[in-house]
Amino acid sequence: MMDIEIGAVSERFADLVWANEPIASGELVKVCERELSWKKPTTYTVLRKLCEKGLFQNVDGIVSSRVSREAFYAAKSEQIIEDSYRGSLPAFVAAFMSRKSLSDAEVAELERMIDAYRKGE
């Protein structure tokens, strides 16, 4: 399992990169200034740290992901379940459902996903 832990602010930055990639680092600075009110040094510091973690790469001034948004959030979800529910997906679902009712459409979607899993799709 991927072990990439980042804070909420870095996660917002990562979402900007994923939404705009591939993106020139200079353009990324402009996006971060507009969206996050960051100065150039802040953008480059956070980018460097996330590149060191293996999430992104900056090759010849072009920033792109090494880990997709989907893979990152899947790993994050797995980590939450592992850390908070001892790896038990049913325990997580039970805790979630104890605080929030599922709509008929959500129940149907979950059933569809389980059926597809059983069929090996």
Salt bridges, closest charged atoms under 4 A:
GLU11 OE1 - LYS76 NZ 2.46
ASP15 OD1 - ARG69 NH2 3.08
GLU35 OE2 - ARG34 NE 3.56
GLU52 OE2 - ARG48 NH1 3.25
GLU106 OE2 - LYS100 NZ 3.54
GLU109 OE2 - ARG112 NH2 2.80
ASP115 OD1 - ARG118 NH1 3.88
